């Protein structure tokens, strides 16, 4: 059976147990530094000849695209301050001009240093998308309509790039098979011991004390990395060839896969050919397009969705550093759920609805029913309609009956005092996230995890449907009786 790694290209789903400690003085200083950086970058963008302007961005008319700002690295600023301003930028004349890799890392050079590479392999499909193994929803995927993309094989770089004996490409960009190489440089050192010395200096691009990853990427023209977000600061360095990034801010409606799904963190929309019948709210989205070439450094902010198309035979390096969201969300997931073990399943259903409502309201979302409706409509409904997962009508009716017969006013008076302390703690942690849009994404992720733990995996989608007032008919064409 083919190897299926737990972390693959484009994923940002690492975990750690606790966040680093931050003193109030350091926190205030950091806020001031970020504010100054944001003001400075805003001024530079407005006064730069390549400032944001409307164009087609090479994409379809269903979304509007503007060109990413291209700036000479401002010497009076730090890479950290630029990253923490959370704006996508193309930087030139950066520290990578000092890298040995900047002059030497071509596909020809790397083919000599790396005899065999472990690549992701797809016979016909050029879209590569992360498949996180052992995510809770994996057993519920309908086999006849699902693919596992984590197939790896060992080949040479000449095979990866489809070279002939004279190092010329022998396939067009429309032909398969498709191979994609992405590897942590620490995993390459056994065959290329001094690889990290080709990337010096690099320390200014490392923004966290641990959970930092430096990756080497190699691919031929036509490869596409599907639209996704990472909860990391990302400095992406292009060394050979060109790539096109299409980036969407966190406030755009990208129809995320459920966080319990193997495609967690990815959009369900194919932005090159969006199905607006399935994804109507994607129409009118706003994107930023960044086309990078040799010597360019792209700053990709945390939680910005990005779609990447390789335009030419390409070599790239990127540096991921954990953003604060990683530690915050891991801390939130570690908080105890204030439920009693002896409660019946019906009581757990009632308590879950009350507790989730309290959490949603605690972060300033007043229309809780609409929030839950958006969550299930955007994450689960398209999957059911495409027959990727089934909607269990029996579970829906069981939950709907509990909701229908419950005196919510009385139950609220009973449970809310028990949940007040813990929901307040969760809201304080969520409040540390950098924007309302990020908070909404993370609240949705947390609600899925919470319902999974309290009510059960197969009840997550039906629970959200009942809580938002949707009916089984909304989930046609596929409804199955069990």
C-alpha positions in Angstrom: 0.0 0.0 0.0 1.3 3.5 -0.9 2.7 5.6 1.9 0.3 8.1 3.3 2.0 10.9 5.4 0.2 12.7 8.1 1.5 16.1 6.9 1.7 16.9 3.3 2.3 19.9 1.0 0.2 22.9 1.8 -0.9 21.7 5.2 -0.4 23.8 8.4 -2.0 21.6 11.0 0.6 21.0 13.6 -0.2 20.9 17.3 1.5 21.8 20.5 0.4 21.8 24.1 0.8 25.3 25.4 1.5 28.8 24.2 4.7 30.8 25.1 4.3 33.1 28.0 4.1 36.8 27.2 4.5 39.6 29.7 2.1 42.6 29.5 5.0 44.9 28.7 6.2 42.7 25.9 2.6 42.4 24.6 2.2 46.2 24.6 5.5 46.7 22.8 4.6 44.1 20.2 1.2 45.8 19.5 3.0 49.1 19.1 5.5 47.6 16.7 2.8 45.9 14.6 0.8 49.2 14.5 3.9 51.1 13.3 4.6 48.4 10.7 1.0 48.4 9.4 1.1 52.2 9.0 4.5 52.2 7.3 3.6 49.4 4.9 0.3 51.1 4.1 2.2 54.3 3.3 4.7 52.4 1.2 1.9 50.7 -0.7 0.0 53.9 -1.5 3.2 55.6 -2.7 4.6 52.6 -4.7 4.1 52.5 -8.4 2.8 49.0 -8.2 0.2 49.6 -5.6 -3.1 47.7 -5.5 -5.2 48.0 -8.7 -8.1 46.2 -10.1 -7.5 43.6 -12.8 -8.7 40.2 -13.8 -5.7 38.5 -12.1 -5.9 35.7 -14.7 -9.0 34.3 -12.9 -12.6 34.0 -13.8 -15.1 36.8 -13.5 -16.7 35.3 -10.4 -14.2 37.0 -8.1 -12.4 40.3 -8.3 -8.6 40.3 -8.1 -6.0 43.0 -7.4 -2.3 42.9 -7.8 -0.1 42.3 -4.7 2.1 45.2 -3.7 5.8 44.7 -4.7 8.2 46.5 -2.4 11.9 46.8 -2.0 12.5 45.5 1.6 12.5 48.6 3.9 15.7 48.4 5.8 14.3 50.3 8.8 11.8 47.5 9.4 12.1 43.8 10.5 10.8 40.8 8.8 8.8 40.0 11.9 7.1 43.4 11.8 6.2 43.0 8.2 4.8 39.5 8.8 2.8 40.6 11.8 1.2 43.4 9.7 -0.7 40.5 8.1 -0.8 41.8 4.6 0.4 39.8 1.5 3.5 41.5 0.0 6.1 40.7 -2.6 9.5 41.8 -1.2 12.6 42.3 -3.3 16.3 43.0 -2.4 15.9 40.9 0.7 18.3 38.7 2.7 17.9 35.9 0.2 20.1 37.9 -2.2 23.0 36.7 0.1 21.9 33.1 -0.1 24.1 30.6 -2.0 20.8 28.9 -2.9 19.8 32.1 -4.8 22.7 31.5 -7.2 22.8 27.7 -7.3 19.5 26.1 -6.6 18.3 25.2 -10.1 16.6 22.0 -11.1 19.8 20.8 -12.9 21.9 21.4 -9.7 19.4 19.7 -7.4 19.0 16.7 -9.8 22.7 16.0 -9.2 22.5 16.4 -5.4 19.3 14.4 -4.9 19.3 11.1 -6.7 15.9 10.0 -5.5 13.1 12.1 -4.1 9.8 11.0 -2.4 7.0 12.7 -4.4 3.2 13.0 -4.3 1.9 11.1 -7.3 -1.4 11.5 -9.2 -1.9 9.8 -12.6 -4.2 12.4 -14.1 -5.1 15.1 -11.6 -2.8 18.1 -11.4 -4.6 19.6 -8.4 -2.9 18.5 -5.2 -4.8 18.8 -1.9 -3.8 17.7 1.6 -5.5 14.6 2.9 -5.0 14.5 6.7 -5.0 10.8 7.8 -7.1 9.8 10.8 -9.3 12.8 10.8 -12.7 11.8 12.4 -14.8 12.0 9.3 -12.6 9.8 7.1 -14.6 6.6 8.0 -17.8 8.3 6.9 -16.6 9.3 3.4 -18.5 7.5 0.7 -15.9 5.3 -1.0 -17.4 5.5 -4.5 -17.0 9.3 -4.7 -13.8 9.9 -2.8 -10.0 9.9 -3.5 -7.1 9.8 -1.1 -4.4 12.1 -2.5 -1.5 11.1 -0.3 0.1 8.6 -2.6 3.9 8.8 -2.6 6.5 7.2 -4.8 10.3 7.5 -5.1 11.6 8.8 -8.4 14.5 10.9 -9.8 14.1 14.7 -10.3 14.4 14.1 -14.1 11.3 11.9 -13.8 9.6 14.4 -11.5 10.1 17.1 -14.2 9.5 14.8 -17.1 12.9 15.4 -18.7 14.4 13.4 -21.6 18.1 12.5 -21.9 19.0 16.1 -22.7 17.1 17.6 -19.8 14.3 18.9 -22.0 10.6 18.5 -21.0 8.9 15.7 -22.9 5.4 16.3 -21.8 3.1 19.3 -22.2 1.6 21.0 -19.1 -1.7 19.3 -19.7 -0.4 15.7 -19.6 0.1 13.4 -16.6 1.3 11.7 -14.6 1.7 14.5 -12.1 4.4 14.6 -9.4 4.9 17.1 -6.7 7.9 17.4 -4.4 7.8 19.2 -1.0 10.1 18.2 1.8 11.3 19.6 5.2 15.0 20.4 4.6 15.9 18.5 7.8 14.7 15.3 6.1 17.0 16.0 3.2 20.2 16.4 5.2 21.0 12.7 5.1 21.7 13.0 1.4 22.5 16.7 1.2 24.2 17.4 4.6 25.1 21.1 4.0 21.8 22.1 2.4 21.0 24.6 5.2 24.2 26.4 4.6 22.9 27.4 1.2 20.1 29.3 2.9 22.1 31.7 5.2 21.3 34.1 6.7 17.9 32.7 7.6 17.3 33.6 11.3 15.4 36.8 10.6 12.7 34.7 8.9 12.2 32.5 11.9 9.5 34.0 14.1 8.8 31.4 16.8 11.0 29.6 19.2 9.9 26.1 18.1 7.7 24.5 15.5 9.6 26.1 12.6 9.8 24.3 9.3 11.9 25.1 6.2 10.8 23.3 3.0 12.1 22.7 -0.4 9.6 22.6 -3.3 10.2 21.4 -6.8 7.6 21.0 -9.6 6.9 21.3 -13.3 4.6 23.8 -15.0 0.9 23.1 -14.5 1.0 21.8 -10.9 -1.7 23.4 -8.7 -1.9 23.5 -4.9 -5.5 23.7 -3.9 -6.9 26.7 -2.0 -6.2 26.4 1.7 -5.1 28.4 4.8 -2.3 27.8 7.2 -2.1 29.1 10.8 1.6 30.0 10.2 3.7 33.0 9.2 5.0 32.1 5.8 8.0 33.6 3.9 7.9 32.0 0.4 11.0 32.4 -1.6 11.1 31.7 -5.4 14.5 30.6 -6.7 13.7 29.3 -10.2 10.7 29.7 -12.5 7.4 31.5 -11.7 4.4 30.8 -9.6 1.1 32.5 -9.3 -0.5 32.9 -5.8 -4.2 33.8 -5.6 -4.9 34.9 -2.0 -8.2 35.6 -0.3 -8.5 37.3 3.1 -10.1 35.3 6.0 -13.4 37.3 5.7 -14.2 35.8 2.3 -16.6 32.9 1.9 -14.5 30.0 0.6 -16.8 27.1 1.8 -14.3 25.4 4.0 -14.2 21.6 4.4 -15.3 20.7 8.0 -12.4 20.7 10.4 -13.2 17.0 11.1 -12.6 16.2 7.4 -9.3 15.0 5.9 -9.3 18.1 3.8 -9.4 20.3 6.9 -8.2 23.9 6.2 -9.0 23.7 2.5 -11.7 25.4 0.4 -14.3 23.2 -1.4 -14.3 25.7 -4.3 -12.2 25.2 -7.4 -11.4 28.9 -8.0 -10.4 28.2 -11.6 -13.8 26.8 -12.4 -16.2 27.7 -9.5 -19.6 26.0 -9.4 -21.7 29.0 -8.4 -24.8 26.8 -8.1 -23.1 24.9 -5.3 -21.1 27.9 -3.9 -23.2 31.0 -4.6 -21.5 33.2 -1.9 -18.2 32.8 -3.6 -19.3 35.1 -6.4 -18.0 38.6 -5.8 -15.1 37.4 -3.6 -12.1 39.6 -3.5 -8.6 38.2 -4.0 -5.0 39.4 -4.2 -2.8 37.9 -7.0 0.9 37.6 -6.5 3.1 36.3 -9.4 6.6 35.6 -8.1 9.8 35.0 -10.0 13.4 34.3 -9.1 14.6 36.5 -6.2 11.1 37.3 -5.0 9.9 36.7 -1.4 6.2 36.5 -0.9 4.8 37.2 2.6 1.7 35.0 3.1 -0.3 36.0 6.3 -1.8 33.4 8.6 -5.4 32.4 7.8 -5.2 33.9 4.3 -6.5 31.4 1.8 -4.0 30.8 -1.0 -4.2 28.9 -4.3 -0.8 28.3 -6.0 -0.2 27.5 -9.7 3.2 26.6 -11.0 3.7 28.5 -14.3 7.2 27.3 -15.1 9.6 24.6 -14.0 10.1 25.7 -10.4 12.3 25.6 -7.3 11.1 27.3 -4.1 11.9 27.5 -0.4 9.6 28.6 2.3 9.8 29.2 6.1 6.8 28.4 8.3 6.7 29.7 11.8 3.8 29.1 14.2 1.5 32.1 14.5 -0.1 32.7 17.9 -3.3 31.0 16.6 -1.7 27.6 16.9 -1.0 27.8 20.6 -4.3 29.6 21.3 -6.5 27.0 19.6 -4.6 24.1 21.1 -5.2 25.6 24.5 -8.9 26.1 23.7 -9.2 22.4 22.6 -7.5 21.4 25.9 -10.1 23.2 28.1 -12.4 20.8 30.0 -16.0 20.6 28.8 -18.2 21.3 31.9 -20.6 18.3 31.4 -21.3 15.5 33.9 -20.5 11.9 32.9 -23.8 10.6 34.3 -25.9 12.8 32.0 -28.1 10.9 29.5 -27.5 11.4 25.8 -30.6 13.6 25.6 -29.2 15.8 28.4 -25.9 16.0 26.5 -27.7 17.1 23.4 -29.5 19.9 25.3 -26.4 20.9 27.2 -24.4 21.0 24.0 -26.9 23.4 22.3 -26.9 25.7 25.3 -23.1 25.7 25.7 -22.4 26.3 22.1 -24.9 29.2 22.0 -23.2 30.8 25.0 -19.8 30.5 23.3 -21.0 32.0 20.0 -22.6 34.9 21.9 -19.5 35.5 24.1 -17.4 36.5 21.0 -20.0 39.1 19.9 -22.0 37.1 17.4 -25.6 38.0 18.3 -27.5 35.9 15.7 -26.3 32.5 16.9 -28.8 30.6 14.7 -27.6 32.3 11.6 -24.0 31.6 12.5 -24.8 27.9 12.9 -26.8 27.9 9.7 -23.8 29.4 7.8 -21.5 26.8 9.3 -23.6 23.8 8.2 -24.6 25.4 4.8 -21.0 26.2 3.9 -19.1 23.2 5.3 -21.5 20.2 5.2 -24.3 20.9 2.8 -22.1 21.0 -0.3 -20.5 17.7 0.7 -23.9 16.0 1.0 -25.2 17.4 -2.2 -22.1 16.1 -4.0 -22.6 12.7 -2.4 -19.2 12.9 -0.6 -20.9 12.2 2.8 -24.4 11.0 3.6 -27.0 12.8 5.7 -28.5 10.5 8.3 -32.2 11.4 8.5 -32.8 9.1 11.5 -30.3 11.0 13.5 -31.9 14.2 12.4 -35.3 13.1 13.5 -34.0 11.9 16.8 -32.3 15.2 17.5 -35.2 17.2 16.2 -37.5 15.5 18.6 -35.3 16.4 21.6 -35.1 20.0 20.4 -38.9 20.1 19.9 -39.9 18.9 23.3 -37.3 20.8 25.4 -38.3 23.8 27.5 -35.3 25.9 26.5 -36.0 28.7 29.0 -36.1 26.2 31.9 -33.1 24.3 30.7 -31.2 27.5 30.2 -31.7 28.5 33.8 -30.5 25.1 34.9 -27.4 24.9 32.8 -26.1 28.4 32.2 -24.7 28.9 35.7 -22.8 25.6 35.3 -21.3 26.7 32.0 -20.6 30.4 32.8 -17.0 30.0 34.1 -15.8 27.7 31.3 -17.5 29.6 28.4 -16.0 32.8 29.7 -12.5 31.3 29.7 -13.1 30.1 26.1 -14.3 33.5 25.0 -11.2 35.2 26.6 -8.9 32.9 24.6 -10.9 33.4 21.4 -10.7 37.1 22.0 -6.9 37.0 21.6 -7.3 36.0 18.0 -6.3 38.9 15.6 -9.5 39.5 13.7 -13.3 38.9 13.8 -12.9 36.8 10.6 -10.3 34.5 12.2 -12.5 34.2 15.3 -15.4 33.0 13.2 -13.3 30.4 11.5 -11.9 29.2 14.8 -15.3 29.2 16.6 -16.7 27.0 13.8 -13.8 24.6 14.2 -14.2 24.5 17.9 -18.0 23.9 17.7 -17.4 20.9 15.4 -14.9 19.4 17.8 -17.2 20.0 20.8 -20.3 18.4 19.2 -18.1 15.5 18.1 -16.9 14.9 21.7 -20.3 15.4 23.4 -22.9 14.1 21.0 -21.0 11.8 18.6 -19.4 12.0 15.2 -22.4 10.8 13.1 -24.6 13.4 14.8 -22.4 16.5 14.1 -24.1 17.4 10.8 -27.6 16.5 11.8 -27.1 18.5 15.1 -26.0 21.6 13.2 -28.9 21.2 10.8 -31.5 20.9 13.6 -29.9 23.8 15.6 -30.1 26.1 12.6 -33.6 25.1 11.5 -32.7 23.2 8.3 -34.7 20.2 7.3 -33.7 16.9 5.6 -35.1 18.3 2.3 -32.3 20.9 2.3 -29.8 18.1 2.0 -31.1 16.5 -1.2 -30.3 14.8 -3.5 -28.8 12.3 -1.1 -30.6 11.3 2.0 -30.0 7.8 3.4 -32.0 5.7 5.9 -30.0 3.7 8.3 
